[in-house]
Amino acid sequence: MLDWIVRQAECDVATALTIFWRGQPACWIGDAGSTPDRPNGFSYLNRRICAYIANRIGEGGYPRSKIAYAPDTWTKKDYVDLAEQEKRLDNPLFRTHPDLIHDRNGRTIENDAAFYARQDFHHSFDCELPGDTPRSDAVMERVGKIERAMVSLLPSWLRR
């Protein structure tokens, strides 16, 4: 389904970027562990999707940009790591184009607040911690502190 979505002419660049970064592209930029005739779990498809999105974005191939996209600090750090990994590879599967990390203006997508109120969600993991408890507050305070410290590790053009 995700492969089909990112290949559509009307796919918004924010949708493609969300799928790209959620697909953990650093795992696939140099991956050669699977082929169409011998897939390795979901790795072949993830590799194919990440490469397709990166290459299409690098060519300016997602002209629709009506949805807002603002990468968080963790995604910016992933971009820096991905660019470093690309430099170490002789034949990377795709290139880390700056358009993979830029903010996009547009309509903000509203999530279902009732759903998210059930759990504490943060980036790629979710914690089933009751809201407004000392434990959940302490965890989120620690996550915020780590995130603020990480900003200083980013190149100046990625800081905000």
ABEGO torsion letter per residue (X at the ends): XAAAAAABAABBAAAAAAAAAAAGAAAAAABAABBAABBBEAAAAAAAAAAAAAAAAAAGABABBABBBBBBAAAAAAAAAAAAAAAABABBABBBBAAAABBBBEBBBBBBAAAAAABBBBEABBBBBBBGBAAAAAAAAAAAAAAAAAAAABBAAABX
